[in-house]
Amino acid sequence: MSPIRIRPMAERDLDQVALLEQKNFSRPWSRKSFLEMLSSGDALFLVAVPEEDTDRILGYCGLLQSLDTGDITNVSVDPEQRGKRIGTFLLEELIHRSTQLGVRKIFLEVRRGNAPANRLYEAHGFRQVGIRKQYYADPVEDARVLCRDEEEEN
């Protein structure tokens, strides 16, 4: 795979992001939801693009910040691009940038049965702090609530 670049998500990316969201999630966010997040001022959304085509979205991720806490909202990679470490690059950059913004604890929910995502998060210092019963629909599944505490990582 050619080198990728991680950059902030822009409004021009939203059609592709919404399409990837539909491919990857049973209850996808709408384009409008992403636009609202981008406009909120307390969100950090990133996209992964190939170096040679910075308009082609390979994946994206997002975080909502409240003081020194962040909540990861989405981490998504084009199904045709999986296995190329794009999710890893996105997550690492999201952690780096959110830390620069003063975020010390990051939370997220992940499907209990999503083994690749669980491995990714655990490899980056996320630890289970709870379970949300029947959190996901289509299919119904529990969510693991994970947290990464910057102070514990240092």
Residue frames relative to the residue before (quaternion, step in Angstrom):
aa qw qx qy qz dx dy dz
M 1.0000 0.0000 0.0000 0.0000 0.00 0.00 0.00
S 0.4904 -0.6438 0.5012 0.3064 3.54 -1.09 0.74
P 0.6506 -0.5227 0.3672 0.4107 3.59 -1.20 0.43
I 0.2409 -0.7581 0.5865 0.1526 3.52 -1.17 0.63
R 0.2618 -0.7260 0.6173 0.1523 3.49 -1.35 0.40
I 0.2302 -0.7326 0.6224 0.1516 3.56 -1.09 0.73
R 0.0718 0.7912 -0.6016 0.0836 3.56 -0.82 1.02
P 0.6384 -0.5113 0.3870 0.4257 3.59 -1.23 0.30
M 0.5003 -0.6276 0.5050 0.3174 3.55 -1.11 0.72
A 0.1419 -0.7771 0.6101 0.0617 3.56 -1.07 0.83
E 0.6776 -0.4896 0.3500 0.4226 3.56 -1.23 0.37
R 0.6261 0.5577 -0.3434 0.4231 3.62 1.02 -0.71
D 0.6360 0.5491 -0.3139 0.4422 3.61 1.25 -0.39
L 0.5394 0.7173 -0.3697 0.2405 3.56 1.15 -0.61
D 0.6037 0.5425 -0.3839 0.4403 3.63 1.00 -0.57
Q 0.6843 0.4660 -0.2853 0.4830 3.60 0.91 -0.89
V 0.6320 0.5324 -0.3308 0.4557 3.58 0.99 -0.83
A 0.6625 0.4998 -0.3070 0.4659 3.60 0.90 -0.89
L 0.6328 0.5216 -0.3291 0.4682 3.60 1.04 -0.71
L 0.6581 0.4869 -0.3093 0.4840 3.60 0.94 -0.83
E 0.6085 0.5554 -0.3423 0.4518 3.56 1.04 -0.77
Q 0.6645 0.4944 -0.2981 0.4746 3.60 0.98 -0.83
K 0.6447 0.5263 -0.3217 0.4514 3.60 1.02 -0.75
N 0.7964 0.3915 -0.1545 0.4344 3.56 0.96 -0.91
F 0.7981 0.2809 -0.1366 0.5153 3.60 1.08 -0.48
S 0.4826 -0.6773 0.4781 0.2825 3.55 -1.03 0.81
R 0.7575 0.1919 -0.1355 0.6091 3.59 1.21 -0.43
P 0.0514 -0.8679 0.4939 0.0136 3.57 0.47 1.22
W 0.5062 -0.5844 0.5382 0.3354 3.50 -1.30 0.49
S 0.4370 -0.6735 0.5274 0.2779 3.54 -1.19 0.54
R 0.6662 -0.4624 0.3927 0.4337 3.54 -1.32 0.22
K 0.6321 0.5486 -0.3142 0.4480 3.56 1.03 -0.87
S 0.6363 0.5289 -0.3286 0.4554 3.61 0.99 -0.80
F 0.6534 0.4967 -0.3143 0.4770 3.57 0.97 -0.83
L 0.6372 0.5278 -0.3296 0.4547 3.58 0.96 -0.84
E 0.6429 0.5174 -0.3203 0.4651 3.59 0.97 -0.83
M 0.6495 0.5121 -0.3149 0.4654 3.58 0.99 -0.82
L 0.6559 0.5162 -0.3132 0.4530 3.58 0.92 -0.90
S 0.7122 0.4604 -0.2419 0.4715 3.56 1.09 -0.75
S 0.5408 0.6942 -0.3745 0.2921 3.58 1.21 -0.37
G 0.4186 -0.7257 0.4625 0.2901 3.60 1.08 -0.55
D 0.7434 0.3331 -0.2225 0.5357 3.60 1.20 -0.29
A 0.5972 0.5542 -0.3506 0.4618 3.56 1.23 0.47
L 0.1473 -0.7422 0.6484 0.0836 3.51 -1.23 0.67
F 0.0556 0.7935 -0.6009 0.0787 3.58 -0.51 1.20
L 0.1124 -0.8018 0.5869 0.0065 3.54 -0.91 1.01
V 0.1639 -0.7552 0.6225 0.1241 3.55 -1.25 0.47
A 0.3065 -0.6956 0.6166 0.2051 3.53 -1.29 0.53
V 0.0005 0.7927 -0.6071 0.0551 3.55 -0.87 1.05
P 0.5236 -0.5937 0.4799 0.3782 3.61 -1.15 0.43
E 0.6065 -0.5703 0.4089 0.3738 3.60 -1.08 0.69
E 0.7438 0.4375 -0.2317 0.4491 3.59 0.93 -0.90
D 0.7789 0.1939 -0.1125 0.5857 3.62 1.24 -0.22
T 0.0865 -0.8723 0.4800 0.0335 3.56 0.42 1.23
D 0.6163 0.5205 -0.3621 0.4671 3.59 1.26 0.19
R 0.6129 0.5377 -0.3503 0.4611 3.63 1.25 -0.14
I 0.2565 -0.8022 0.5265 0.1162 3.56 -0.44 1.25
L 0.2030 -0.7849 0.5795 0.0833 3.57 -0.77 1.13
G 0.7744 -0.1412 0.1197 0.6050 3.55 1.20 -0.58
Y 0.1254 -0.7847 0.6037 0.0646 3.54 -1.30 0.21
C 0.0453 -0.7731 0.6305 0.0522 3.52 -1.32 0.29
G 0.0938 -0.8125 0.5740 0.0405 3.54 -1.21 0.41
L 0.1036 -0.7732 0.6249 0.0311 3.50 -1.28 0.59
L 0.2217 -0.7342 0.6267 0.1380 3.55 -1.09 0.81
Q 0.2108 -0.8029 0.5511 0.0855 3.56 -0.80 1.03
S 0.0190 0.7420 -0.6700 0.0116 3.52 -1.15 0.81
L 0.8034 -0.1545 0.0233 0.5745 3.55 -0.27 1.35
D 0.8003 -0.2613 0.1876 0.5061 3.63 -0.63 -1.05
T 0.6070 0.5302 -0.3444 0.4815 3.57 1.28 0.42
G 0.1026 -0.7866 0.6065 0.0548 3.54 -1.10 0.75
D 0.1791 -0.7475 0.6290 0.1161 3.53 -1.22 0.60
I 0.3095 -0.7337 0.5740 0.1909 3.56 -0.67 1.09
T 0.2590 -0.7979 0.5332 0.1095 3.53 -0.74 1.12
N 0.8075 -0.0142 0.0768 0.5847 3.57 0.95 -0.91
V 0.0717 0.6964 -0.7139 -0.0156 3.49 -1.29 0.59
S 0.1338 0.8124 -0.5438 0.1623 3.56 -0.47 1.19
V 0.0927 -0.7823 0.6157 0.0166 3.54 -1.02 0.94
D 0.5776 -0.5739 0.4549 0.3606 3.55 -1.06 0.80
P 0.5208 -0.6672 0.4264 0.3190 3.63 -0.74 1.00
E 0.6634 0.5050 -0.3084 0.4580 3.61 1.07 -0.66
Q 0.7108 0.4420 -0.2422 0.4907 3.59 1.27 -0.29
R 0.4233 0.7229 -0.4609 0.2929 3.60 1.24 0.04
G 0.7425 0.3841 -0.3059 0.4556 3.54 -1.20 0.60
K 0.6328 0.5326 -0.3235 0.4596 3.59 1.28 0.14
R 0.5512 -0.6601 0.3521 0.3694 3.58 1.31 0.39
I 0.3266 0.7608 -0.5036 0.2469 3.60 1.20 0.33
G 0.6386 0.5220 -0.3213 0.4653 3.60 0.96 -0.83
T 0.6334 0.5284 -0.3216 0.4649 3.56 1.03 -0.79
F 0.6698 0.4959 -0.3028 0.4623 3.58 0.86 -0.95
L 0.6454 0.5211 -0.3152 0.4610 3.57 0.97 -0.86
L 0.6855 0.4874 -0.2924 0.4550 3.58 0.81 -1.01
E 0.6547 0.5143 -0.3226 0.4503 3.59 0.90 -0.86
E 0.6762 0.4754 -0.2981 0.4773 3.58 0.94 -0.83
L 0.6210 0.5330 -0.3414 0.4623 3.60 1.04 -0.73
I 0.6437 0.5022 -0.3180 0.4820 3.60 0.96 -0.84
H 0.6595 0.5229 -0.3066 0.4445 3.59 0.86 -0.97
R 0.7204 0.4472 -0.2611 0.4613 3.58 0.74 -1.04
S 0.6582 0.4972 -0.3286 0.4599 3.60 0.96 -0.75
T 0.6047 0.5409 -0.3531 0.4659 3.60 1.08 -0.65
Q 0.6386 0.5210 -0.3188 0.4681 3.59 1.02 -0.79
L 0.6768 0.4767 -0.2814 0.4853 3.59 1.17 -0.57
G 0.6268 -0.5734 0.3235 0.4167 3.59 1.30 0.02
V 0.4419 0.6791 -0.4715 0.3481 3.59 1.23 0.16
R 0.1463 -0.8091 0.5670 0.0502 3.58 -0.83 1.02
K 0.7650 0.1810 -0.1125 0.6078 3.58 1.18 -0.57
I 0.0880 -0.7794 0.6197 0.0277 3.54 -0.97 0.95
F 0.1388 -0.7834 0.6041 0.0454 3.54 -0.90 1.03
L 0.0805 0.7711 -0.6315 0.0116 3.54 -1.31 0.36
E 0.2955 -0.6901 0.6190 0.2307 3.51 -1.37 0.24
V 0.0154 -0.7814 0.6237 -0.0143 3.53 -1.10 0.78
R 0.5644 -0.5920 0.4462 0.3632 3.55 -1.05 0.73
R 0.5453 -0.6347 0.4426 0.3222 3.55 -0.90 0.93
G 0.7517 0.4180 -0.2121 0.4639 3.60 0.97 -0.85
N 0.5385 0.6117 -0.4171 0.4023 3.62 1.22 0.05
A 0.1977 -0.8465 0.4861 0.0899 3.55 0.34 1.31
P 0.6645 0.4938 -0.3475 0.4402 3.67 0.79 -0.80
A 0.6681 0.4892 -0.3052 0.4702 3.60 0.93 -0.85
N 0.6363 0.5253 -0.3319 0.4571 3.59 0.95 -0.82
R 0.6516 0.5054 -0.3153 0.4697 3.61 0.95 -0.84
L 0.6341 0.5399 -0.3258 0.4475 3.58 0.96 -0.88
Y 0.7045 0.4657 -0.2773 0.4581 3.58 0.76 -1.01
E 0.6654 0.5025 -0.3113 0.4558 3.59 0.89 -0.87
A 0.6339 0.5284 -0.3273 0.4603 3.60 1.07 -0.71
H 0.7252 0.3901 -0.2292 0.5190 3.59 1.23 -0.41
G 0.7056 -0.5340 0.2491 0.3936 3.56 1.11 0.71
F 0.4783 0.6460 -0.4642 0.3721 3.59 1.19 0.23
R 0.0887 -0.7865 0.6110 0.0163 3.56 -1.01 0.92
Q 0.5356 -0.6370 0.4483 0.3263 3.57 -1.07 0.74
V 0.0786 -0.7947 0.6015 0.0202 3.55 -0.97 0.97
G 0.8147 -0.0436 0.0212 0.5779 3.58 1.26 -0.05
I 0.3119 -0.6963 0.6113 0.2103 3.52 -1.45 0.04
R 0.1650 -0.7347 0.6466 0.1218 3.56 -1.08 0.76
K 0.3463 -0.7720 0.5033 0.1753 3.54 -0.37 1.28
Q 0.8657 -0.0140 -0.0274 0.4996 3.54 -1.02 0.95
Y 0.1796 0.8292 -0.5039 0.1621 3.57 1.05 0.81
Y 0.7571 0.3412 -0.1779 0.5280 3.57 1.00 -0.85
A 0.2222 -0.7381 0.6217 0.1388 3.53 -1.26 0.59
D 0.8365 0.2534 -0.1626 0.4578 3.56 -1.31 0.28
P 0.3505 -0.5539 -0.5722 0.4929 1.74 1.19 2.17
V 0.6090 -0.5364 0.4374 0.3875 3.53 -1.30 0.41
E 0.1792 0.7704 -0.5907 0.1593 3.55 -0.87 1.00
D 0.5221 -0.6161 0.4903 0.3278 3.54 -1.20 0.60
A 0.2933 -0.7126 0.6045 0.2018 3.53 -1.30 0.45
R 0.3213 -0.6695 0.6306 0.2256 3.51 -1.17 0.70
V 0.2383 -0.7324 0.6189 0.1542 3.56 -0.93 0.89
L 0.0777 -0.8145 0.5749 -0.0113 3.54 -0.64 1.19
C 0.1044 -0.7823 0.6123 0.0474 3.54 -1.20 0.59
R 0.1309 -0.7388 0.6562 0.0803 3.52 -1.16 0.77
D 0.1296 -0.8026 0.5815 0.0287 3.55 -0.61 1.17
E 0.4333 -0.7326 0.4668 0.2401 3.58 -0.48 1.23
E 0.6418 0.5323 -0.3314 0.4416 3.60 0.99 -0.78
E 0.6638 0.4849 -0.3096 0.4778 3.60 1.05 -0.66
E 0.6372 0.5446 -0.3250 0.4379 3.59 1.15 -0.58
N 0.7096 0.4499 -0.2551 0.4785 3.60 1.14 -0.56
